[in-house]
């Protein structure tokens, strides 16, 4: 009986430590920078999103009439 109580206590403590460490999914940070290849005023995010991959970014959007490219840091 004494051994099984120790085993149960050790398992319970192990599970508590595992969940207390916050082992959840980690999100990647996104970096943004103005496009160097987009010309003119940015009014259409779709056209901005087409230019940004040519600069090594994963996407882009219009912000304050400028094309802003985004990528994972």
N, C-alpha and C positions, 0 to 999 in steps of 0.2 A: 504494500500500500504506500509505503514511504517513497519508494522509487517512482511509482507512477505519478505521485503528487509533484515530485521534483521535475519529472519529464513534462508534465502539463504546464508547470510554472515556467520552465525554460522555453517551451514553445510559445506560450503566451507573451513572454518578454521579447522573444525574437520577432514575432509579428508586430508588436507595438513599436519596436525599434525600426522595422522595415517601413512601416507606414508613417512614422514620425519624421523620417528623413525627407519627406516630400518628393518622392520619386515619381513625378508626373511628367507629362510631355513638355519638351522644351521648344519654344518657338524661336525661329531664326530672326535676327534683327534685319530690318529693311533700311537701306541707305538710299537717299535721294540726291540727285544733282541736276542742274540745268543741262539741257541737251546742247551740245556744241555743233551738231549737224542740222538741227531743225531751223529753217529759215522762215521769217515772217512772224505774224501774230498767231498765237495758238488759240484757235476757236473750236477745233474738233479733236477730241482726245483720241479718236481712232487713228488719225494720221500721225499723231505724236507717238502712239503705241507702235506704229510701224517703223518709225525712224530709230527709236531707242535700242532695239536689238542689234542694230548695226554698230552701236557704240558699246556693246557688251552688256547691256542692261536687259532685264527680263520683261520690262514693261514701261509704260509711260502714261502721263495724263497732263491735261492743261491745268495750270494754276496761275492766276493773275496774268493771263495772256501769254504765259511762257510755257514751253514744253519741259516738264520735269520727268526725268528718267529715274526708275527705281530698280534696285537689284539687292540681292541678299548679301549682307556684309560678311 
